[in-house]
Amino acid sequence: MNFEVHNWGLEVGNVSIEVVSSSSVFLIGDNDEINLSSFFDTPPEAFTIGNIVPLA
């Protein structure tokens, strides 16, 4: 996905952050590139692959 934003003349006076989730980005200023990634920390034996209930 290409996402381009122009905030000409944007001024940040005061910032108050009360809650941060596990997938948050807080950025003030310029940035050429942001790379996002994700992963699961669930062990492989916790995944169920295939049908849970056998189909007749």
MARDODO-91322 format. One line per field, with one value per atom (N, C-alpha, C): residue number from 1; residue in one letter; atom name; z, y, x. Coordinates in Angstrom, 1 decimal, always signed. Layout:
N
k NUM, ...
r A, ...
a CA, ...
c3 Z, ...
c2 Y, ...
c1 X, ...
END
This chain:
56
k 1, 1, 1, 2, 2, 2, 3, 3, 3, 4, 4, 4, 5, 5, 5, 6, 6, 6, 7, 7, 7, 8, 8, 8, 9, 9, 9, 10, 10, 10, 11, 11, 11, 12, 12, 12, 13, 13, 13, 14, 14, 14, 15, 15, 15, 16, 16, 16, 17, 17, 17, 18, 18, 18, 19, 19, 19, 20, 20, 20, 21, 21, 21, 22, 22, 22, 23, 23, 23, 24, 24, 24, 25, 25, 25, 26, 26, 26, 27, 27, 27, 28, 28, 28, 29, 29, 29, 30, 30, 30, 31, 31, 31, 32, 32, 32, 33, 33, 33, 34, 34, 34, 35, 35, 35, 36, 36, 36, 37, 37, 37, 38, 38, 38, 39, 39, 39, 40, 40, 40, 41, 41, 41, 42, 42, 42, 43, 43, 43, 44, 44, 44, 45, 45, 45, 46, 46, 46, 47, 47, 47, 48, 48, 48, 49, 49, 49, 50, 50, 50, 51, 51, 51, 52, 52, 52, 53, 53, 53, 54, 54, 54, 55, 55, 55, 56, 56, 56
r M, M, M, N, N, N, F, F, F, E, E, E, V, V, V, H, H, H, N, N, N, W, W, W, G, G, G, L, L, L, E, E, E, V, V, V, G, G, G, N, N, N, V, V, V, S, S, S, I, I, I, E, E, E, V, V, V, V, V, V, S, S, S, S, S, S, S, S, S, S, S, S, V, V, V, F, F, F, L, L, L, I, I, I, G, G, G, D, D, D, N, N, N, D, D, D, E, E, E, I, I, I, N, N, N, L, L, L, S, S, S, S, S, S, F, F, F, F, F, F, D, D, D, T, T, T, P, P, P, P, P, P, E, E, E, A, A, A, F, F, F, T, T, T, I, I, I, G, G, G, N, N, N, I, I, I, V, V, V, P, P, P, L, L, L, A, A, A
a N, CA, C, N, CA, C, N, CA, C, N, CA, C, N, CA, C, N, CA, C, N, CA, C, N, CA, C, N, CA, C, N, CA, C, N, CA, C, N, CA, C, N, CA, C, N, CA, C, N, CA, C, N, CA, C, N, CA, C, N, CA, C, N, CA, C, N, CA, C, N, CA, C, N, CA, C, N, CA, C, N, CA, C, N, CA, C, N, CA, C, N, CA, C, N, CA, C, N, CA, C, N, CA, C, N, CA, C, N, CA, C, N, CA, C, N, CA, C, N, CA, C, N, CA, C, N, CA, C, N, CA, C, N, CA, C, N, CA, C, N, CA, C, N, CA, C, N, CA, C, N, CA, C, N, CA, C, N, CA, C, N, CA, C, N, CA, C, N, CA, C, N, CA, C, N, CA, C, N, CA, C, N, CA, C, N, CA, C, N, CA, C, N, CA, C
c3 +0.0, +0.0, +0.0, -0.8, -0.9, -0.3, +0.7, +1.5, +1.6, +1.1, +1.1, +1.7, +2.7, +3.4, +3.5, +3.2, +3.3, +4.4, +5.5, +6.5, +6.6, +5.6, +5.5, +6.7, +7.4, +8.5, +9.7, +9.9, +11.1, +12.3, +13.4, +14.6, +15.7, +16.5, +17.7, +18.9, +19.7, +20.9, +22.1, +22.3, +23.6, +23.2, +23.8, +23.5, +24.9, +25.0, +26.2, +25.7, +26.1, +25.7, +27.0, +27.1, +28.2, +28.1, +26.9, +26.6, +25.4, +25.4, +24.2, +24.0, +22.8, +22.5, +22.0, +21.7, +21.3, +19.8, +19.1, +17.7, +17.5, +18.0, +17.9, +17.3, +16.6, +16.0, +16.4, +17.1, +17.4, +16.8, +15.9, +15.1, +15.0, +15.4, +15.1, +14.4, +13.2, +12.5, +11.1, +10.4, +9.1, +9.1, +8.2, +8.0, +6.5, +6.0, +4.6, +4.4, +5.4, +5.2, +6.5, +6.6, +7.8, +7.3, +8.0, +7.7, +8.8, +8.4, +9.4, +9.3, +10.5, +10.5, +11.6, +11.6, +12.7, +12.8, +13.9, +14.2, +15.2, +15.3, +16.3, +17.3, +18.6, +19.6, +20.2, +19.5, +20.0, +19.6, +20.5, +20.1, +19.0, +18.2, +17.0, +17.5, +18.6, +19.1, +19.4, +19.6, +19.9, +18.6, +17.4, +16.2, +15.8, +15.4, +14.8, +13.3, +12.6, +11.2, +10.6, +9.8, +9.3, +10.0, +9.9, +10.5, +11.9, +12.8, +14.2, +14.4, +13.8, +13.9, +12.6, +12.7, +11.5, +10.7, +9.4, +8.6, +8.1, +8.1, +7.6, +6.1
c2 -1.2, +0.0, +1.2, +2.2, +3.4, +4.5, +5.2, +6.2, +7.4, +8.5, +9.8, +10.9, +11.5, +12.6, +13.8, +15.0, +16.3, +17.1, +17.3, +18.2, +19.5, +20.3, +21.6, +22.4, +23.0, +23.9, +23.3, +22.0, +21.3, +21.6, +22.0, +22.3, +21.5, +20.9, +20.1, +20.9, +21.3, +22.1, +21.2, +20.3, +19.5, +18.1, +17.1, +15.7, +15.0, +14.3, +13.5, +12.1, +11.1, +9.7, +8.9, +8.4, +7.7, +6.1, +5.6, +4.2, +3.9, +2.8, +2.4, +0.9, +0.6, -0.8, -1.5, -2.8, -3.6, -3.3, -2.7, -2.3, -0.8, +0.0, +1.4, +2.1, +3.1, +4.0, +5.4, +6.1, +7.5, +8.2, +9.1, +9.8, +11.2, +12.1, +13.5, +13.9, +14.4, +14.8, +14.1, +14.2, +13.7, +12.2, +11.5, +10.1, +9.8, +9.2, +8.8, +7.5, +6.6, +5.2, +4.6, +3.9, +3.1, +1.7, +0.8, -0.7, -1.3, -1.9, -2.6, -4.1, -4.8, -6.2, -6.8, -8.0, -8.7, -10.1, -10.7, -12.1, -12.6, -13.9, -14.6, -15.2, -15.1, -15.7, -16.9, -17.5, -18.6, -19.9, -20.8, -22.0, -22.8, -23.5, -24.3, -25.3, -25.9, -27.0, -26.4, -25.0, -24.4, -24.2, -24.3, -24.1, -25.4, -25.3, -26.4, -26.2, -27.2, -27.1, -28.2, -27.8, -28.8, -28.7, -29.7, -29.7, -30.1, -29.3, -29.6, -30.8, -30.8, -31.9, -32.7, -34.0, -34.8, -34.7, -34.5, -34.4, -35.8, -36.1, -37.5, -37.5
c1 +0.8, +0.0, +0.9, +0.6, +1.3, +0.3, +0.8, +0.0, +0.8, +0.3, +1.1, +0.2, +0.8, +0.1, +0.9, +0.3, +1.0, +0.4, +1.1, +0.5, +1.3, +1.1, +1.9, +1.4, +2.4, +2.1, +1.5, +1.7, +1.2, +2.0, +1.4, +2.1, +1.5, +2.4, +2.0, +2.4, +1.3, +1.6, +1.7, +0.8, +0.8, +0.3, +0.9, +0.5, +0.3, -0.8, -1.0, -1.4, -0.7, -1.0, -1.3, -2.5, -3.0, -3.0, -3.2, -3.2, -2.5, -1.7, -1.0, -1.3, -1.8, -2.1, -0.9, -1.0, +0.1, +0.5, -0.3, +0.0, -0.2, +0.7, +0.6, +1.8, +1.5, +2.6, +2.3, +3.2, +3.1, +4.2, +4.0, +5.0, +4.7, +5.7, +5.6, +6.9, +6.7, +7.9, +7.9, +9.0, +9.2, +9.7, +9.3, +9.7, +9.7, +10.7, +10.7, +10.0, +10.1, +9.6, +9.2, +8.1, +7.7, +7.5, +8.2, +8.0, +7.2, +6.1, +5.3, +5.5, +5.5, +5.6, +4.8, +4.4, +3.7, +4.1, +3.9, +4.2, +3.3, +3.2, +2.4, +3.4, +3.1, +4.0, +3.3, +2.3, +1.6, +2.4, +2.6, +3.3, +2.6, +3.4, +2.8, +1.7, +1.9, +0.9, -0.4, -0.5, -1.8, -2.7, -2.1, -2.9, -3.6, -4.8, -5.6, -5.6, -5.0, -5.0, -5.9, -6.9, -7.8, -9.2, -10.0, -11.3, -11.2, -11.9, -12.0, -12.9, -14.1, -15.1, -15.0, -14.9, -14.8, -16.1, -16.0, -17.2, -17.6, -18.9, -19.3, -19.4
END
